[in-house]
Amino acid sequence: AQKITQTQPGMFVQEKEAVTLDCTYDTSDPSYGLFWYKQPSSGEMIFLIYQGSYDQQNATEGRYSLNFQKARKSANLVISASQLGDSAMYFCAMRTRGNLIFGKGTKLSVKP
Amino acid sequence: SAVISQKPSRDICQRGTSLTIQCQVDSQVTMMFWYRQQPGQSLTLIATANQGSEATYESGFVIDKFPISRPNLTFSTLTVSNMSPEDSSIYLCSVEGPGDRAFEQYFGPGTRLTVT
């Protein structure tokens, strides 16, 4: 069965520091994609970063990078130089041949 | 990335009524997805809508409750019928990325529905 696990309901980080949000996944399909989304209090889902299962290098998008460890089935999101505007819910998601399934999310709070 | 708009952005509705949510995309897409996010929860897929065919519903969701239309490649509607307070959620439209970005998936701004 396909499953996404986010074990951190909430995280705090000091402004300008880096933070890692954890995500583990489970699938028997060799081809899959991993996603991270940010959801601010407004409710919109903002696409942050994508990692394909066959990608050799970790994905990076600006201050976001995805630490992809295939053997461990983990896809942690690293946010560098945190900003106050990074405070939001963060969802890890996976898509195989089927549909996109989501973890329960991590609420990130950035402290000034 | 695709630009997606939804109408309305939010609404407060009475029990027993229906609401139709519109989703418009700035490019032609094959598949459109409708998700529900109940308060404090993660996202759950309601159905997948392809142009010219019936929507495919996920377990726990039925066409009578959530009828979907997909008249063309840039537009879809989701109706929440005979609403109850349990239908209070954010409803999100989603599409795959265009062209060589089809492996990505983008979301509209959502419709925040409150049923009283």
Interface residues (C-beta under 8 A of the other chain):
Chain A: G33 F35 Y37 S42 G43 E44 M45 I46 F47 Y50 G52 F91 R95 N99 L100 I101 F102 G103 K104 G105
Chain B: S1 F33 Q37 Q41 S42 L43 L45 T48 E58 I90 L92 S94 F103 E104 Q105 Y106 F107 G108 P109 G110 R112
